[in-house]
Amino acid sequence: MDQSSFGNLGAGEGGSSSSKASSSFLQLQPLSTTTVASGPGPMGGTYYGTPLALHQAAAAAGSSQYQFHHHKSRGEEISQAEAEAIKAKIMAHPQYTALLVAYLDCQKVGAPPDVLERLTAMAAKIDAHPPGRLHEARDPELDQFMEAYCNMLAKYREELTRPIEEAMEFLKRVEAQLDSITGGGHGSARLSLAAL
């Protein structure tokens, strides 16, 4: 499986031109207009159906931060070719697969079951067929960027998960209180935590 097959992970197997791939990288298309999750996503969009910016953030961070250090100090503007070269370096980095998996893990938090299945399938596909990596000279600054981005996504997933875990604990306490009030074991008084 090559890197171009990850151009639009959520849009199915349809054709993907390079411009489509660069504008919709890791974008999940909404299943319908009514199944779009609400709430902010990792980079300011919503979770499903909005260009969720791993590629855009990597491109923005990669081309603005990474490049700012290298090019802006000399007063030069970055060209489209340079931006594409930076994107290619990010995608060729050994930690890129880990970055994709961490991103998908963030998207799984609180996702509806149908979206969760799609995300799990994508993660399995990435794990089963990681894109081939070319052996390039080590770039300590890019290594640091990739490591920091993976760590940031892991922390973000923890932050996303915390309110859900707190809600589950609260519901378990409520269920225990209902059981103690009703004498425990009445089927109608039990909350179904599995449905949540």
Rosetta blueprint (number, residue, H / E / L):
1 M L
2 D L
3 Q H
4 S H
5 S H
6 F H
7 G L
8 N L
9 L L
10 G L
11 A L
12 G L
13 E L
14 G L
15 G L
16 S L
17 S L
18 S H
19 S H
20 K H
21 A H
22 S H
23 S H
24 S L
25 F L
26 L L
27 Q L
28 L L
29 Q L
30 P L
31 L L
32 S L
33 T L
34 T L
35 T L
36 V L
37 A L
38 S L
39 G L
40 P E
41 G L
42 P L
43 M L
44 G L
45 G L
46 T E
47 Y L
48 Y L
49 G L
50 T L
51 P L
52 L L
53 A L
54 L H
55 H H
56 Q H
57 A H
58 A H
59 A H
60 A H
61 A H
62 G H
63 S H
64 S H
65 Q H
66 Y H
67 Q H
68 F H
69 H H
70 H H
71 H L
72 K H
73 S H
74 R H
75 G L
76 E L
77 E L
78 I L
79 S L
80 Q H
81 A H
82 E H
83 A H
84 E H
85 A H
86 I H
87 K H
88 A H
89 K H
90 I H
91 M H
92 A H
93 H L
94 P L
95 Q L
96 Y H
97 T H
98 A H
99 L H
100 L H
101 V H
102 A H
103 Y H
104 L H
105 D H
106 C H
107 Q H
108 K H
109 V L
110 G L
111 A L
112 P L
113 P H
114 D H
115 V H
116 L H
117 E H
118 R H
119 L H
120 T H
121 A H
122 M H
123 A H
124 A H
125 K H
126 I H
127 D H
128 A H
129 H L
130 P L
131 P L
132 G L
133 R L
134 L L
135 H L
136 E L
137 A L
138 R L
139 D L
140 P H
141 E H
142 L H
143 D H
144 Q H
145 F H
146 M H
147 E H
148 A H
149 Y H
150 C H
151 N H
152 M H
153 L H
154 A H
155 K H
156 Y H
157 R H
158 E H
159 E H
160 L H
161 T H
162 R H
163 P H
164 I H
165 E H
166 E H
167 A H
168 M H
169 E H
170 F H
171 L H
172 K H
173 R H
174 V H
175 E H
176 A H
177 Q H
178 L H
179 D H
180 S H
181 I H
182 T H
183 G L
184 G L
185 G L
186 H L
187 G H
188 S H
189 A H
190 R L
191 L L
192 S L
193 L H
194 A H
195 A H
196 L L
